Structures are given as C-alpha cells and as structure tokens.
Amino acid sequence: MHPGTLGVGVDENTCAIVEDDRHIKVCGKNAITIVDGKDMVSTNVAEVEGSRPVAVSGLKIHVLTEGCAFDMKTRGAKIPGVRLE
C-alpha cells in the first residue's frame, strides 16, 4: 500500500544497525531482508480481505548477511566480495 516505504525483516541472532538515518549495517549470525516496493508494477492489496495472501509484482528483495550494508537513500546494497555482472 506504500511502495515508497522499505520493509526490513531481521532474523534471530542478527541486528540491523541504522547510522545517520541512512545506512544499515548487518551484524550477527543470520541475515536481514529488505523489501523495496518503489518500482512495484502491480498488486491486489486493495482488494484482499482478512488474512488472505496478497499478490505483488516488481518488488526488489535484498538478503544481506554479516558485513553487508544498505544505503536507504540510494536503495543500494553493498556486499563485500566478488561482484556479479
């Protein structure tokens, strides 16, 4: 319903440290998941009632582990290591 808002899920034994109201750093054993609906193409969320599942197309998902970071302004992830092209 609010595609400009980022969703952040944090796994057990993991934390998302927010710095300067912009950068998220990941620490811990597991991962954080960031859901970005900014470029969402379509959804039926307005028609869904109760606890029925919602259909969504065009979401961007980031799964980040220890040492990774996310810039909330640019909406980009930084993953240390080899970059895939």
NUFI-469924 format. One record per atom (N, C-alpha, C, O): x, y, z; residue in three letters; residue number from 1; chain; atom name. Coordinates in steps of 0.1 Angstrom, whole numbers. Atoms other than C-alpha are relative to their C-alpha. Example, Ala and Ser with C-alpha at 12.3 -4.5 7.8 and 13.67 -1.06 7.14 Angstrom:
BEGIN
<px=9 py=-12 pz=0 code=ALA pos=1 unit=A site=N>
<px=123 py=-45 pz=78 code=ALA pos=1 unit=A site=CA>
<px=9 py=12 pz=0 code=ALA pos=1 unit=A site=C>
<px=19 py=12 pz=7 code=ALA pos=1 unit=A site=O>
<px=-9 py=-11 pz=0 code=SER pos=2 unit=A site=N>
<px=137 py=-11 pz=71 code=SER pos=2 unit=A site=CA>
<px=-8 py=11 pz=8 code=SER pos=2 unit=A site=C>
<px=-3 py=22 pz=9 code=SER pos=2 unit=A site=O>
END
This chain:
BEGIN
<px=8 py=-12 pz=0 code=MET pos=1 unit=A site=N>
<px=0 py=0 pz=0 code=MET pos=1 unit=A site=CA>
<px=9 py=13 pz=0 code=MET pos=1 unit=A site=C>
<px=4 py=23 pz=-4 code=MET pos=1 unit=A site=O>
<px=-9 py=-12 pz=-1 code=HIS pos=2 unit=A site=N>
<px=30 py=23 pz=5 code=HIS pos=2 unit=A site=CA>
<px=14 py=-4 pz=-7 code=HIS pos=2 unit=A site=C>
<px=23 py=-7 pz=0 code=HIS pos=2 unit=A site=O>
<px=-12 py=5 pz=7 code=PRO pos=3 unit=A site=N>
<px=56 py=13 pz=-22 code=PRO pos=3 unit=A site=CA>
<px=12 py=8 pz=2 code=PRO pos=3 unit=A site=C>
<px=23 py=2 pz=0 code=PRO pos=3 unit=A site=O>
<px=-12 py=-8 pz=-2 code=GLY pos=4 unit=A site=N>
<px=80 py=41 pz=-13 code=GLY pos=4 unit=A site=CA>
<px=7 py=-4 pz=13 code=GLY pos=4 unit=A site=C>
<px=18 py=0 pz=16 code=GLY pos=4 unit=A site=O>
<px=-5 py=4 pz=-13 code=THR pos=5 unit=A site=N>
<px=85 py=26 pz=22 code=THR pos=5 unit=A site=CA>
<px=8 py=-13 pz=-1 code=THR pos=5 unit=A site=C>
<px=3 py=-23 pz=-8 code=THR pos=5 unit=A site=O>
<px=-8 py=12 pz=0 code=LEU pos=6 unit=A site=N>
<px=112 py=0 pz=27 code=LEU pos=6 unit=A site=CA>
<px=-5 py=-9 pz=12 code=LEU pos=6 unit=A site=C>
<px=-8 py=-5 pz=23 code=LEU pos=6 unit=A site=O>
<px=3 py=10 pz=-11 code=GLY pos=7 unit=A site=N>
<px=103 py=-32 pz=47 code=GLY pos=7 unit=A site=CA>
<px=13 py=-7 pz=4 code=GLY pos=7 unit=A site=C>
<px=21 py=-11 pz=-5 code=GLY pos=7 unit=A site=O>
<px=-12 py=7 pz=-5 code=VAL pos=8 unit=A site=N>
<px=131 py=-47 pz=69 code=VAL pos=8 unit=A site=CA>
<px=-4 py=-11 pz=9 code=VAL pos=8 unit=A site=C>
<px=-11 py=-8 pz=19 code=VAL pos=8 unit=A site=O>
<px=2 py=11 pz=-9 code=GLY pos=9 unit=A site=N>
<px=130 py=-81 pz=84 code=GLY pos=9 unit=A site=CA>
<px=13 py=-4 pz=5 code=GLY pos=9 unit=A site=C>
<px=23 py=-5 pz=-2 code=GLY pos=9 unit=A site=O>
<px=-12 py=3 pz=-7 code=VAL pos=10 unit=A site=N>
<px=156 py=-91 pz=109 code=VAL pos=10 unit=A site=CA>
<px=-1 py=-14 pz=6 code=VAL pos=10 unit=A site=C>
<px=-10 py=-17 pz=14 code=VAL pos=10 unit=A site=O>
<px=-1 py=14 pz=-5 code=ASP pos=11 unit=A site=N>
<px=165 py=-128 pz=116 code=ASP pos=11 unit=A site=CA>
<px=4 py=0 pz=14 code=ASP pos=11 unit=A site=C>
<px=10 py=9 pz=19 code=ASP pos=11 unit=A site=O>
<px=-5 py=3 pz=-13 code=GLU pos=12 unit=A site=N>
<px=172 py=-142 pz=150 code=GLU pos=12 unit=A site=CA>
<px=15 py=1 pz=1 code=GLU pos=12 unit=A site=C>
<px=21 py=-3 pz=-9 code=GLU pos=12 unit=A site=O>
<px=-15 py=-1 pz=-2 code=ASN pos=13 unit=A site=N>
<px=207 py=-135 pz=164 code=ASN pos=13 unit=A site=CA>
<px=7 py=9 pz=-11 code=ASN pos=13 unit=A site=C>
<px=18 py=7 pz=-14 code=ASN pos=13 unit=A site=O>
<px=-5 py=-9 pz=10 code=THR pos=14 unit=A site=N>
<px=211 py=-107 pz=139 code=THR pos=14 unit=A site=CA>
<px=-5 py=14 pz=3 code=THR pos=14 unit=A site=C>
<px=-16 py=15 pz=9 code=THR pos=14 unit=A site=O>
<px=5 py=-14 pz=-2 code=CYS pos=15 unit=A site=N>
<px=208 py=-69 pz=140 code=CYS pos=15 unit=A site=CA>
<px=3 py=8 pz=-12 code=CYS pos=15 unit=A site=C>
<px=12 py=6 pz=-20 code=CYS pos=15 unit=A site=O>
<px=-2 py=-10 pz=10 code=ALA pos=16 unit=A site=N>
<px=204 py=-41 pz=116 code=ALA pos=16 unit=A site=CA>
<px=3 py=13 pz=7 code=ALA pos=16 unit=A site=C>
<px=-6 py=19 pz=13 code=ALA pos=16 unit=A site=O>
<px=-4 py=-12 pz=-7 code=ILE pos=17 unit=A site=N>
<px=223 py=-11 pz=128 code=ILE pos=17 unit=A site=CA>
<px=-2 py=12 pz=-10 code=ILE pos=17 unit=A site=C>
<px=4 py=12 pz=-21 code=ILE pos=17 unit=A site=O>
<px=3 py=-11 pz=9 code=VAL pos=18 unit=A site=N>
<px=210 py=22 pz=113 code=VAL pos=18 unit=A site=CA>
<px=9 py=12 pz=5 code=VAL pos=18 unit=A site=C>
<px=9 py=16 pz=17 code=VAL pos=18 unit=A site=O>
<px=-9 py=-11 pz=-3 code=GLU pos=19 unit=A site=N>
<px=236 py=50 pz=111 code=GLU pos=19 unit=A site=CA>
<px=-4 py=12 pz=-8 code=GLU pos=19 unit=A site=C>
<px=-7 py=11 pz=-20 code=GLU pos=19 unit=A site=O>
<px=3 py=-12 pz=8 code=ASP pos=20 unit=A site=N>
<px=229 py=86 pz=101 code=ASP pos=20 unit=A site=CA>
<px=-13 py=0 pz=-7 code=ASP pos=20 unit=A site=C>
<px=-15 py=7 pz=-17 code=ASP pos=20 unit=A site=O>
<px=13 py=1 pz=6 code=ASP pos=21 unit=A site=N>
<px=193 py=78 pz=93 code=ASP pos=21 unit=A site=CA>
<px=1 py=-4 pz=-15 code=ASP pos=21 unit=A site=C>
<px=-8 py=0 pz=-22 code=ASP pos=21 unit=A site=O>
<px=-1 py=4 pz=14 code=ARG pos=22 unit=A site=N>
<px=206 py=64 pz=60 code=ARG pos=22 unit=A site=CA>
<px=6 py=-13 pz=-2 code=ARG pos=22 unit=A site=C>
<px=1 py=-21 pz=-11 code=ARG pos=22 unit=A site=O>
<px=-8 py=13 pz=2 code=HIS pos=23 unit=A site=N>
<px=230 py=34 pz=63 code=HIS pos=23 unit=A site=CA>
<px=-4 py=-11 pz=9 code=HIS pos=23 unit=A site=C>
<px=-6 py=-8 pz=21 code=HIS pos=23 unit=A site=O>
<px=3 py=11 pz=-9 code=ILE pos=24 unit=A site=N>
<px=221 py=0 pz=76 code=ILE pos=24 unit=A site=CA>
<px=12 py=-10 pz=-1 code=ILE pos=24 unit=A site=C>
<px=16 py=-13 pz=-12 code=ILE pos=24 unit=A site=O>
<px=-10 py=10 pz=0 code=LYS pos=25 unit=A site=N>
<px=249 py=-23 pz=86 code=LYS pos=25 unit=A site=CA>
<px=-5 py=-13 pz=7 code=LYS pos=25 unit=A site=C>
<px=-14 py=-12 pz=16 code=LYS pos=25 unit=A site=O>
<px=5 py=12 pz=-5 code=VAL pos=26 unit=A site=N>
<px=243 py=-60 pz=93 code=VAL pos=26 unit=A site=CA>
<px=11 py=-7 pz=8 code=VAL pos=26 unit=A site=C>
<px=22 py=-8 pz=5 code=VAL pos=26 unit=A site=O>
<px=-9 py=7 pz=-9 code=CYS pos=27 unit=A site=N>
<px=258 py=-78 pz=122 code=CYS pos=27 unit=A site=CA>
<px=-8 py=-13 pz=5 code=CYS pos=27 unit=A site=C>
<px=-20 py=-12 pz=7 code=CYS pos=27 unit=A site=O>
<px=7 py=11 pz=-5 code=GLY pos=28 unit=A site=N>
<px=251 py=-113 pz=135 code=GLY pos=28 unit=A site=CA>
<px=2 py=-13 pz=-8 code=GLY pos=28 unit=A site=C>
<px=8 py=-13 pz=-19 code=GLY pos=28 unit=A site=O>
<px=-1 py=14 pz=6 code=LYS pos=29 unit=A site=N>
<px=248 py=-150 pz=126 code=LYS pos=29 unit=A site=CA>
<px=-8 py=-2 pz=-13 code=LYS pos=29 unit=A site=C>
<px=-5 py=-10 pz=-21 code=LYS pos=29 unit=A site=O>
<px=10 py=3 pz=11 code=ASN pos=30 unit=A site=N>
<px=219 py=-148 pz=101 code=ASN pos=30 unit=A site=CA>
<px=-1 py=11 pz=-10 code=ASN pos=30 unit=A site=C>
<px=10 py=16 pz=-14 code=ASN pos=30 unit=A site=O>
<px=2 py=-10 pz=10 code=ALA pos=31 unit=A site=N>
<px=205 py=-122 pz=77 code=ALA pos=31 unit=A site=CA>
<px=-11 py=10 pz=3 code=ALA pos=31 unit=A site=C>
<px=-19 py=8 pz=12 code=ALA pos=31 unit=A site=O>
<px=12 py=-9 pz=1 code=ILE pos=32 unit=A site=N>
<px=182 py=-92 pz=72 code=ILE pos=32 unit=A site=CA>
<px=-5 py=-1 pz=-14 code=ILE pos=32 unit=A site=C>
<px=3 py=-3 pz=-24 code=ILE pos=32 unit=A site=O>
<px=6 py=0 pz=13 code=THR pos=33 unit=A site=N>
<px=158 py=-90 pz=44 code=THR pos=33 unit=A site=CA>
<px=-6 py=14 pz=-2 code=THR pos=33 unit=A site=C>
<px=-14 py=19 pz=6 code=THR pos=33 unit=A site=O>
<px=5 py=-13 pz=3 code=ILE pos=34 unit=A site=N>
<px=150 py=-57 pz=28 code=ILE pos=34 unit=A site=CA>
<px=-9 py=-1 pz=-13 code=ILE pos=34 unit=A site=C>
<px=-5 py=-6 pz=-23 code=ILE pos=34 unit=A site=O>
<px=9 py=1 pz=11 code=VAL pos=35 unit=A site=N>
<px=119 py=-54 pz=6 code=VAL pos=35 unit=A site=CA>
<px=-3 py=14 pz=-5 code=VAL pos=35 unit=A site=C>
<px=-7 py=23 pz=3 code=VAL pos=35 unit=A site=O>
<px=1 py=-13 pz=6 code=ASP pos=36 unit=A site=N>
<px=118 py=-24 pz=-18 code=ASP pos=36 unit=A site=CA>
<px=-11 py=0 pz=-10 code=ASP pos=36 unit=A site=C>
<px=-10 py=-7 pz=-20 code=ASP pos=36 unit=A site=O>
<px=11 py=0 pz=10 code=GLY pos=37 unit=A site=N>
<px=85 py=-17 pz=-35 code=GLY pos=37 unit=A site=CA>
<px=-1 py=12 pz=-9 code=GLY pos=37 unit=A site=C>
<px=-11 py=14 pz=-15 code=GLY pos=37 unit=A site=O>
<px=0 py=-12 pz=7 code=LYS pos=38 unit=A site=N>
<px=95 py=15 pz=-51 code=LYS pos=38 unit=A site=CA>
<px=-4 py=-2 pz=-15 code=LYS pos=38 unit=A site=C>
<px=-11 py=7 pz=-21 code=LYS pos=38 unit=A site=O>
<px=3 py=3 pz=14 code=ASP pos=39 unit=A site=N>
<px=93 py=0 pz=-86 code=ASP pos=39 unit=A site=CA>
<px=-10 py=-11 pz=-2 code=ASP pos=39 unit=A site=C>
<px=-11 py=-17 pz=-13 code=ASP pos=39 unit=A site=O>
<px=11 py=10 pz=1 code=MET pos=40 unit=A site=N>
<px=63 py=-22 pz=-79 code=MET pos=40 unit=A site=CA>
<px=-8 py=2 pz=-13 code=MET pos=40 unit=A site=C>
<px=-12 py=13 pz=-16 code=MET pos=40 unit=A site=O>
<px=8 py=-1 pz=12 code=VAL pos=41 unit=A site=N>
<px=44 py=-30 pz=-111 code=VAL pos=41 unit=A site=CA>
<px=-15 py=-1 pz=3 code=VAL pos=41 unit=A site=C>
<px=-23 py=7 pz=-2 code=VAL pos=41 unit=A site=O>
<px=14 py=2 pz=-3 code=SER pos=42 unit=A site=N>
<px=11 py=-43 pz=-97 code=SER pos=42 unit=A site=CA>
<px=-2 py=-8 pz=13 code=SER pos=42 unit=A site=C>
<px=7 py=-15 pz=18 code=SER pos=42 unit=A site=O>
<px=4 py=7 pz=-12 code=THR pos=43 unit=A site=N>
<px=-7 py=-56 pz=-66 code=THR pos=43 unit=A site=CA>
<px=-15 py=0 pz=1 code=THR pos=43 unit=A site=C>
<px=-22 py=8 pz=-4 code=THR pos=43 unit=A site=O>
<px=14 py=1 pz=-2 code=ASN pos=44 unit=A site=N>
<px=-41 py=-67 pz=-55 code=ASN pos=44 unit=A site=CA>
<px=-3 py=3 pz=15 code=ASN pos=44 unit=A site=C>
<px=-13 py=0 pz=20 code=ASN pos=44 unit=A site=O>
<px=1 py=-3 pz=-14 code=VAL pos=45 unit=A site=N>
<px=-36 py=-54 pz=-19 code=VAL pos=45 unit=A site=CA>
<px=-13 py=7 pz=4 code=VAL pos=45 unit=A site=C>
<px=-18 py=5 pz=15 code=VAL pos=45 unit=A site=O>
<px=12 py=-7 pz=-3 code=ALA pos=46 unit=A site=N>
<px=-66 py=-31 pz=-21 code=ALA pos=46 unit=A site=CA>
<px=-12 py=-9 pz=0 code=ALA pos=46 unit=A site=C>
<px=-22 py=-5 pz=6 code=ALA pos=46 unit=A site=O>
<px=11 py=9 pz=1 code=GLU pos=47 unit=A site=N>
<px=-89 py=-60 pz=-29 code=GLU pos=47 unit=A site=CA>
<px=0 py=-11 pz=10 code=GLU pos=47 unit=A site=C>
<px=-11 py=-18 pz=12 code=GLU pos=47 unit=A site=O>
<px=-1 py=11 pz=-9 code=VAL pos=48 unit=A site=N>
<px=-77 py=-85 pz=-4 code=VAL pos=48 unit=A site=CA>
<px=-6 py=3 pz=13 code=VAL pos=48 unit=A site=C>
<px=-4 py=13 pz=19 code=VAL pos=48 unit=A site=O>
<px=7 py=-1 pz=-13 code=GLU pos=49 unit=A site=N>
<px=-97 py=-91 pz=28 code=GLU pos=49 unit=A site=CA>
<px=6 py=-10 pz=10 code=GLU pos=49 unit=A site=C>
<px=10 py=-21 pz=6 code=GLU pos=49 unit=A site=O>
<px=-4 py=9 pz=-11 code=GLY pos=50 unit=A site=N>
<px=-87 py=-105 pz=61 code=GLY pos=50 unit=A site=CA>
<px=15 py=-4 pz=-1 code=GLY pos=50 unit=A site=C>
<px=23 py=4 pz=-4 code=GLY pos=50 unit=A site=O>
<px=-14 py=5 pz=0 code=SER pos=51 unit=A site=N>
<px=-56 py=-127 pz=62 code=SER pos=51 unit=A site=CA>
<px=3 py=-8 pz=-13 code=SER pos=51 unit=A site=C>
<px=12 py=-16 pz=-14 code=SER pos=51 unit=A site=O>
<px=-2 py=7 pz=13 code=ARG pos=52 unit=A site=N>
<px=-58 py=-138 pz=25 code=ARG pos=52 unit=A site=CA>
<px=14 py=5 pz=-5 code=ARG pos=52 unit=A site=C>
<px=18 py=16 pz=-2 code=ARG pos=52 unit=A site=O>
<px=-13 py=-4 pz=5 code=PRO pos=53 unit=A site=N>
<px=-25 py=-137 pz=6 code=PRO pos=53 unit=A site=CA>
<px=-1 py=11 pz=-10 code=PRO pos=53 unit=A site=C>
<px=-12 py=13 pz=-17 code=PRO pos=53 unit=A site=O>
<px=-1 py=-11 pz=9 code=VAL pos=54 unit=A site=N>
<px=-15 py=-107 pz=-14 code=VAL pos=54 unit=A site=CA>
<px=9 py=-3 pz=-12 code=VAL pos=54 unit=A site=C>
<px=19 py=-9 pz=-10 code=VAL pos=54 unit=A site=O>
<px=-8 py=2 pz=12 code=ALA pos=55 unit=A site=N>
<px=-2 py=-108 pz=-50 code=ALA pos=55 unit=A site=CA>
<px=8 py=14 pz=-3 code=ALA pos=55 unit=A site=C>
<px=2 py=24 pz=-2 code=ALA pos=55 unit=A site=O>
<px=-8 py=-12 pz=2 code=VAL pos=56 unit=A site=N>
<px=27 py=-84 pz=-58 code=VAL pos=56 unit=A site=CA>
<px=10 py=-3 pz=-12 code=VAL pos=56 unit=A site=C>
<px=15 py=-14 pz=-12 code=VAL pos=56 unit=A site=O>
<px=-10 py=1 pz=10 code=SER pos=57 unit=A site=N>
<px=49 py=-79 pz=-89 code=SER pos=57 unit=A site=CA>
<px=9 py=12 pz=-1 code=SER pos=57 unit=A site=C>
<px=5 py=23 pz=1 code=SER pos=57 unit=A site=O>
<px=-9 py=-11 pz=1 code=GLY pos=58 unit=A site=N>
<px=80 py=-59 pz=-93 code=GLY pos=58 unit=A site=CA>
<px=8 py=4 pz=12 code=GLY pos=58 unit=A site=C>
<px=14 py=15 pz=12 code=GLY pos=58 unit=A site=O>
<px=-7 py=-3 pz=-12 code=LEU pos=59 unit=A site=N>
<px=94 py=-60 pz=-58 code=LEU pos=59 unit=A site=CA>
<px=15 py=-3 pz=-2 code=LEU pos=59 unit=A site=C>
<px=19 py=-11 pz=-10 code=LEU pos=59 unit=A site=O>
<px=-15 py=3 pz=-1 code=LYS pos=60 unit=A site=N>
<px=132 py=-58 pz=-52 code=LYS pos=60 unit=A site=CA>
<px=3 py=-5 pz=14 code=LYS pos=60 unit=A site=C>
<px=-1 py=2 pz=23 code=LYS pos=60 unit=A site=O>
<px=-3 py=7 pz=-12 code=ILE pos=61 unit=A site=N>
<px=145 py=-81 pz=-25 code=ILE pos=61 unit=A site=CA>
<px=15 py=0 pz=2 code=ILE pos=61 unit=A site=C>
<px=22 py=-4 pz=-7 code=ILE pos=61 unit=A site=O>
<px=-15 py=1 pz=-4 code=HIS pos=62 unit=A site=N>
<px=179 py=-78 pz=-7 code=HIS pos=62 unit=A site=CA>
<px=1 py=-9 pz=12 code=HIS pos=62 unit=A site=C>
<px=-6 py=-6 pz=22 code=HIS pos=62 unit=A site=O>
<px=-3 py=9 pz=-12 code=VAL pos=63 unit=A site=N>
<px=191 py=-106 pz=16 code=VAL pos=63 unit=A site=CA>
<px=14 py=3 pz=3 code=VAL pos=63 unit=A site=C>
<px=23 py=-1 pz=-4 code=VAL pos=63 unit=A site=O>
<px=-13 py=-4 pz=-4 code=LEU pos=64 unit=A site=N>
<px=221 py=-93 pz=35 code=LEU pos=64 unit=A site=CA>
<px=5 py=-7 pz=13 code=LEU pos=64 unit=A site=C>
<px=-3 py=-8 pz=22 code=LEU pos=64 unit=A site=O>
<px=-6 py=7 pz=-11 code=THR pos=65 unit=A site=N>
<px=244 py=-110 pz=59 code=THR pos=65 unit=A site=CA>
<px=11 py=8 pz=6 code=THR pos=65 unit=A site=C>
<px=14 py=19 pz=2 code=THR pos=65 unit=A site=O>
<px=-10 py=-7 pz=-7 code=GLU pos=66 unit=A site=N>
<px=272 py=-100 pz=83 code=GLU pos=66 unit=A site=CA>
<px=10 py=6 pz=-9 code=GLU pos=66 unit=A site=C>
<px=15 py=0 pz=-19 code=GLU pos=66 unit=A site=O>
<px=-10 py=-7 pz=8 code=GLY pos=67 unit=A site=N>
<px=295 py=-74 pz=68 code=GLY pos=67 unit=A site=CA>
<px=-7 py=8 pz=-12 code=GLY pos=67 unit=A site=C>
<px=0 py=16 pz=-18 code=GLY pos=67 unit=A site=O>
<px=7 py=-7 pz=11 code=CYS pos=68 unit=A site=N>
<px=269 py=-62 pz=42 code=CYS pos=68 unit=A site=CA>
<px=-6 py=13 pz=5 code=CYS pos=68 unit=A site=C>
<px=-7 py=15 pz=17 code=CYS pos=68 unit=A site=O>
<px=6 py=-12 pz=-4 code=ALA pos=69 unit=A site=N>
<px=253 py=-28 pz=42 code=ALA pos=69 unit=A site=CA>
<px=-10 py=4 pz=-11 code=ALA pos=69 unit=A site=C>
<px=-11 py=-1 pz=-22 code=ALA pos=69 unit=A site=O>
<px=10 py=-4 pz=9 code=PHE pos=70 unit=A site=N>
<px=224 py=-10 pz=26 code=PHE pos=70 unit=A site=CA>
<px=-1 py=16 pz=2 code=PHE pos=70 unit=A site=C>
<px=-2 py=21 pz=13 code=PHE pos=70 unit=A site=O>
<px=2 py=-14 pz=0 code=ASP pos=71 unit=A site=N>
<px=220 py=27 pz=17 code=ASP pos=71 unit=A site=CA>
<px=-14 py=3 pz=-3 code=ASP pos=71 unit=A site=C>
<px=-19 py=1 pz=-14 code=ASP pos=71 unit=A site=O>
<px=15 py=-3 pz=1 code=MET pos=72 unit=A site=N>
<px=184 py=38 pz=23 code=MET pos=72 unit=A site=CA>
<px=-3 py=11 pz=-10 code=MET pos=72 unit=A site=C>
<px=-14 py=12 pz=-15 code=MET pos=72 unit=A site=O>
<px=3 py=-11 pz=9 code=LYS pos=73 unit=A site=N>
<px=188 py=69 pz=2 code=LYS pos=73 unit=A site=CA>
<px=1 py=-4 pz=-15 code=LYS pos=73 unit=A site=C>
<px=-7 py=-1 pz=-23 code=LYS pos=73 unit=A site=O>
<px=-2 py=5 pz=14 code=THR pos=74 unit=A site=N>
<px=202 py=52 pz=-30 code=THR pos=74 unit=A site=CA>
<px=-8 py=-13 pz=-2 code=THR pos=74 unit=A site=C>
<px=-9 py=-17 pz=-14 code=THR pos=74 unit=A site=O>
<px=6 py=13 pz=0 code=ARG pos=75 unit=A site=N>
<px=184 py=20 pz=-21 code=ARG pos=75 unit=A site=CA>
<px=9 py=-11 pz=-7 code=ARG pos=75 unit=A site=C>
<px=4 py=-20 pz=-14 code=ARG pos=75 unit=A site=O>
<px=-10 py=9 pz=6 code=GLY pos=76 unit=A site=N>
<px=215 py=1 pz=-30 code=GLY pos=76 unit=A site=CA>
<px=7 py=-8 pz=11 code=GLY pos=76 unit=A site=C>
<px=10 py=-3 pz=22 code=GLY pos=76 unit=A site=O>
<px=-7 py=9 pz=-10 code=ALA pos=77 unit=A site=N>
<px=232 py=-29 pz=-12 code=ALA pos=77 unit=A site=CA>
<px=15 py=0 pz=-3 code=ALA pos=77 unit=A site=C>
<px=19 py=1 pz=-15 code=ALA pos=77 unit=A site=O>
<px=-15 py=1 pz=1 code=LYS pos=78 unit=A site=N>
<px=269 py=-32 pz=-6 code=LYS pos=78 unit=A site=CA>
<px=3 py=-14 pz=6 code=LYS pos=78 unit=A site=C>
<px=2 py=-16 pz=18 code=LYS pos=78 unit=A site=O>
<px=-3 py=13 pz=-5 code=ILE pos=79 unit=A site=N>
<px=280 py=-68 pz=-4 code=ILE pos=79 unit=A site=CA>
<px=15 py=-2 pz=-3 code=ILE pos=79 unit=A site=C>
<px=20 py=-2 pz=-15 code=ILE pos=79 unit=A site=O>
<px=-14 py=2 pz=3 code=PRO pos=80 unit=A site=N>
<px=317 py=-75 pz=1 code=PRO pos=80 unit=A site=CA>
<px=3 py=-12 pz=-8 code=PRO pos=80 unit=A site=C>
<px=-4 py=-22 pz=-6 code=PRO pos=80 unit=A site=O>
<px=-4 py=12 pz=8 code=GLY pos=81 unit=A site=N>
<px=334 py=-99 pz=-23 code=GLY pos=81 unit=A site=CA>
<px=-1 py=2 pz=-14 code=GLY pos=81 unit=A site=C>
<px=-1 py=14 pz=-19 code=GLY pos=81 unit=A site=O>
<px=0 py=0 pz=14 code=VAL pos=82 unit=A site=N>
<px=331 py=-107 pz=-59 code=VAL pos=82 unit=A site=CA>
<px=-13 py=6 pz=-5 code=VAL pos=82 unit=A site=C>
<px=-24 py=3 pz=0 code=VAL pos=82 unit=A site=O>
<px=12 py=-6 pz=5 code=ARG pos=83 unit=A site=N>
<px=307 py=-86 pz=-79 code=ARG pos=83 unit=A site=CA>
<px=-4 py=-7 pz=-13 code=ARG pos=83 unit=A site=C>
<px=4 py=-10 pz=-22 code=ARG pos=83 unit=A site=O>
<px=5 py=7 pz=12 code=LEU pos=84 unit=A site=N>
<px=285 py=-104 pz=-105 code=LEU pos=84 unit=A site=CA>
<px=-5 py=10 pz=-10 code=LEU pos=84 unit=A site=C>
<px=-11 py=20 pz=-7 code=LEU pos=84 unit=A site=O>
<px=4 py=-9 pz=10 code=GLU pos=85 unit=A site=N>
<px=280 py=-87 pz=-138 code=GLU pos=85 unit=A site=CA>
<px=-8 py=-6 pz=-11 code=GLU pos=85 unit=A site=C>
<px=-12 py=0 pz=-21 code=GLU pos=85 unit=A site=O>
END
